[in-house]
């Protein structure tokens, strides 16, 4: 851990390891993100032979990509996840791979808690070969509004930080451009999940390794604060007794620069003036 770290790297890895035994019962968010990334990959008319998958809590990403005939290397912040996939334990902002090692990088579900997101994106671009593609998905700004409000209500004036800071779509797009990706795209979607009580939501978050790993995390909620938060969460329920919570998912894509990629035309190279082009045709 460095002085500038926001997230506790050791605790993050430990939480990733701890979730492994029960992840299958809490994998809905990861499944939604991975399915969307694979759909987007299917829309790209290009072959990617060597793939790096960052975030591999199970073998689903590897299996899907290998079924497409790709060679896959897995990396994960957690030791157990990396070991289970025969991969490498690594933080995204300290990737141990040589430059231009992969044609495709897919990062699924982990970039929301990396300490140096700009640095991670730069490294992901560096390990790509020219004309390689990066696809990423992670939770961003707007996630868990009901839980956030409930925790603040439960603790009142002494509210601590229990939920991670979150990146919004515009900031994510800016980071892609700053990292040197060409044709950067950032967009988002919202997954709504309904819960009968707040504790079930918190159980799901722990089961998917999404608990609080902030260096400056607040102490565990006192019993009375937890009860107050649960009551506030329940008060937002629909008539059927379930409260709708939102997971805002960011999707990023960008390419490693290559001379073969289309670019803006050289200034002055047009053969027809704009004024001429806009004249009505008779």
N, C-alpha and C positions, 0 to 999 in steps of 0.2 A: 504494500500500500504506500502511495506517495502522499505528500502533504496536500497535493491538489486533487486527489481522488474524491469524487462524490460518492461512489459506491464502494463498498467493502469487497474487494476482489476475493478474498478467502471465504467470506460468508456466502458470496454469490455462488462460488463453486460448490460449497458444502450444501447449499439449498438445492442446486441442480442435482447433486448426487442423491440427496434425501428423497427427492420426488420420484426417482426412477421406479421404485417398487409399486407405486400407485398411479403412475402417470396415465395409464390407459383409461382410468375412470374419470380423468379430468382433462382430456386432450382436445376438447371441442374447439378451443380457440386456435390451437396449433393446426388442427385439421383444416379449419376454415382458411387460414393464411396459406398453408401449403397447397391446398387445392387451387386457390386463386393464382398462386405463383406458377403452378404447373400449367394451368389454363393459359396464362399469358405467354409462357414459354412455347406452348403449342401453336401460338399465333405467329411465332417468329420463323420465317422461312430461311433458316440457316442451321447448319450442323455444328454442334458443340461436343467435341469428343471427350475432353478432360474437364471434369466439374468438381468444384469445391463446394461442399454444403456446410454452412456454418449454422449450428443449432440442430442437433440430431438426438432428441430425447428418445427416439425409437428408430426402427429401421425403415419407416415408410418412405421417406425421401429417397434414401439409397435404392430401395426396391423399385420405386417408380422410374427413377432415372436409369438404372441398370436395365430395366425392361425396354428402354429406348435405345439400348446399345451403347450407353455412355460409361466411361471410366470415372468412378466416384471416389473422392477423398472426403472424409468427414472430420470436422473440427467442432469442439464444444467447450464452453467454459468449465464444464464439470468433468471430473476425471472418469466417473462411472459411465456417463453417456458416451464419451469418446472411446473408452476401452470397449464398450459393448459393440461399437461399430468398427472396431479395428482402426480408429482414427487418432487424432491428436488433440490433447487438451491445450487450449489456447484462448486467451482473450482476444477479441476482435481488433483491439488497438495494439496488439503485439503479435500479429500473425507470423509464424516461423517459416513461411514458404518463400522460395526464391521468386524474384521478379519474372513475370511472363511464364508462369507455370500452368495456367488454366485458361480454357476458352470461355468458361461460364462460372460465375460465383452466385450461389443462392444463399441468402442469409434469412433464416426464418425464425422469428420470435425471440430474438435476444438483444437486438440493438437498442431497446428501450432502457437497458441498464448497463450499457458500456460507458466507461469513464470518459473516453475521448472519442466521441462520435465523428467529428471531422477527421481525426487521425485514422480511425477505423475505415472510413470511406476511402481515404487516400491509399491505405494499404491494400484494400480490396481492388482498387484500380491498378495498383502496381503489380499485383500477382496475376492480373489478366494479360493475355496476349493481345497484340493489336487487333482491333475489331472484335474483342471479347465483350461479353454482356454481363452486367451485374443486375440481379433482381433481389429485392429485399422486402420484408414485411415485418412490422412490429407495431405495438400499441402506441398511440400518440395522444395529443391533446384532446380533451373531451372524454377520455375514458373514466369510468367509475364515478360519475357525478353524484349518484345516490349515496354511495359508500362514503365519499369524501364529505358530503354534507352531513351525513349521519355521525361520522367521527368528530367533526367539528362541533356539532350540537351536543354530543355526549360529553366532551371535555370542556365545553364552555370557553371561558377566558384563558384557560390553561392548555389550549389545544397544541399538540405536538405534530410533527411532520410524520405521517404514517404512509403517505402515498408519494411515489416518485415524481419529480418534475417531468413534464411531458413536452415533446416536440410537436409543433404544428406543421401542417402541410407546406405552408409558405417557407418556413424556416428549413424544412427538409429539402425543398427544391433548391434553395440558396446553397445549402451545404453540398449538394451534388455538384453544382456548378463550380463551387470553390475547390472541390476535390479534384477537378479536372476532367469530369465525365463529359462526353459529348452527347447530344440529344437527351439531356436529363429530363425525367418525368417524375413528378410526385403527385399522387392523388390518394384519396381515402375512401373508406367505407365504414359503416357502423353495424356492429353485430349486437343485437338486443337479446338479453337472456333474462328470464323471469325467475325470481326466487321467492320461496315462501318465508324465508327469514334471512337475516344478515349473516348469521354464523355459517349457513350453507355456502354463501358467496365467499366468505373468507376461507372456508375449507377448500373450495375449488381453487382459489388463488394459491394457497399453499401447495395443493396437489399438482399444479402446473409450474411450480417453481417461481411464482410471481409475487412472493412475499417481499416485505420491506428489507432491502439490503443497503440502505443509506448509511454512510459512515456516521452521520449525525442523527441517526434514527431515534425517534422518541421511545421511551420505555413502554412496555406492554400496558395496555389499558387497565386501569383499576376496575374492580368489579362493578362499582356504581356507574362509572363512565361507560363501560361496555353495555350495561343494561339500558342506559339512556340512549346510546347510539342505536341499539337494536330497536328500541321503541320508536325512534325517529324514522328509521328505515321502514318499519312496519306501517307507520302512519302514511307513507307514500304509496301504499299498496293499491292495486286496482280492486274492483268489487269482488273478485275471486280470491282475494287475500294474497296475491303475489305482486311483488314489486319489480318493475322493469328496470334493469341496469344495462348500461351501454358500454361496449368495448369499441373504441374508435381505432381503426386499423389504418396505418399508413402503408402505402405501397410505393416503392422507389424502383426506378430503372435508369440505367445509364450505360454508355458504351465507352470502351477504351478507344482513343483516337487512332485512326488508320487512314492513310492517303486514299484508300478506295471509297471512303465514306463520302456521301454527297455533302457539299458545302455551299456557302453563298457564292454567287458568281463574282468574278473579279470586277471591281468598280470600273465602269466605262466600257465593259465588254458587250453590253446590250446592242443588238442590231436594230431594234425598234424603240423609239422614244415612248415614254409613258403617255404623253399627250396624244401621240399617234395611235397608241393602243386603245385609248379610251374614246376615240372618235366613234360615233354611231355608224354601224354598218348598213349600207343601203342594198 
